[in-house]
Every structure is written in structure tokens, then in C-alpha cells.
Amino acid sequence: MKFLHTMIRVKDLERSEKFYKEALGFVESRRKDFPEDEFTLLYLKLEDSPYELELTYNYDGRDYTIGDGYGHIAISHKDIKSFREELKNKGYDVTELKALSDKSDHYFFIKDPDGYKIEVIGEK
């Protein structure tokens, strides 16, 4: 078996697509429209990874509450300090740079337009 994708529901597909592409460097891998069922699936991935993030947009405009069981997805970046600063300067909602111990990887969180958390971890 292999890990294929994670699906999240979004309120505004264009806004979410722009965030994931511009802020985090995702690219569209495929898109499926289901007008008869009133939803669109947009699959995004990072350049060097086969794993996909599926954004599901329902046409009826329903509102979603992020459950308390959801934590976050995680991605890595080679230069975490400058990447975080770049995102902060662009006005994105990012946390301070943290580490669990002196010897652990550094990380920060950024929120997407729907409030989903993405952890960005520094690559060793």
C-alpha cells in the first residue's frame, strides 16, 4: 500500500487554490468537476512528491466547522527561516519558529484561508 492523498473541504476554491499555489508552492495535478452532484475536486501536489492534497468544493456554499480531531498536514522546506519570513511579509498567518528540543527540527505553522493548519518543518 501507499499513501495517496488527504482531502479537506474548502469554502472558496479559487482562494484556497491561490493560497496553496502561491504560499506553499503546490501545483495542480488534476481537477474533476461533478456538476450533476454539485462539487469539484482539485488535486494539488508538491513538485517532488507523488502525495496529493485534495481540495473539495461543494457548490451549495455550505459552511464547515473544523473538528477538534483534526490536527494538521505537514510539509518540509530547505530554508525554513527565510521561507517563514517571506510568508509573514506577505501577510500570511504564521506562528513563531519553534523546536521541541535543542536537537529537534525547527518548525512553524501557517493557516490556510479556511483555518486548516499546515506545519512546515525544516529539512536537515
N, C-alpha and C positions, 0 to 999 in steps of 0.2 A: 504494500500500500504506500501511498504518498499523500502528502498534504496538498490540497488543491486550491481552496480559496476560503475567504471569510466574507460573509455578507452582512452589510449594515443597511438600514433603511434611511433614506435622506428626504428632507422636506423640499429642497430646491436642487435639482440635478445639475443645472448649469453652475450654480455657486459652489457646490461640492466638487464637481469636476475641476473647476478652475483652481480651487484650493489644493487638491491632491496633485495636480499637474504643476502649478506654479510654485507652491511652497515646498513640496516634498519630492518633486521630480518623477512622479508616476507618469506613465504613458498609457494610452488606450490600447488594450489588446483585442477587444471586441465589444460589440453592442448588440443587444437583441431587444427589439420593440415588440410588444404584445398588445396592440391597440384593442383587440377584442376583449382582453382581460384587464385592460387599463393599467399596464405597468411597463416600465423599461428597465432592463438590466444593463449596467455599464461595468465592464470588467477592466480594471487597471492593474498594471504591474510595474515593478521597478526594472530597469534595463537588464541587470544581471541576474534576475530571479524568475523562475517559472511560476512562482506563487502569485495568486491574483487576489485583489480586493474587489469584491462585487458590491457596487452601489445599486440598491433597488429603489426605484422611484415609482410610487403609486400615483396615478393621475388625479385621484379624488382629493388630494391635498390634506389628507388626514394628518393629525399631529401624533408624534411618537414621544414616549417617555423612555429615557434610557434607564433600564432596570439596574437595581443595585447589585446584581450578579455580574454585570459586565465590568471588566477591568480596562483593558486597552489592547491595542496591537503594538508591535514593536518593529522598528527598522533600525539599521545601523548607518553610520556616516563616518568617513575617514577623518574629517576635521570638525569635530563636534563643537568646539568653542566658536569658531568663526561662522559655522552654519547657524548656531543658535543666535548669535549676534545679528546675522543677516535677517533671520526671521523676525527677531524682535524689532529691528529697524524698519521692517516692512509693516509693522503693526499687528503681527500675529500674537495670539495669547500663548506665551511660553512661560514655563516655570524657570526657576534658577537652576543652574548646573549643580548636580548632586552626585554623591557616590555613597555606597553602603558602608564602605570602609576605605582606609587609605590605599589599599591594594586593589580595590574593585574598579570596574569600568565606570566612567562618568556617564551620566545620562541626564536628560531633561524631558519634559512632556510638552506637547503642543495640542491644542484643541482644534478640531475641525469646525465648520460652520454649524453643525448640529450638536456640538458639545462632546463628541466622541474624543477620547484621549488616544494619542499616539505617543509612544515612548521612543525617543531617539537615543540610541546607545552608541558611544564612541567605539570604533573598531580599534583593536590592539595592533 
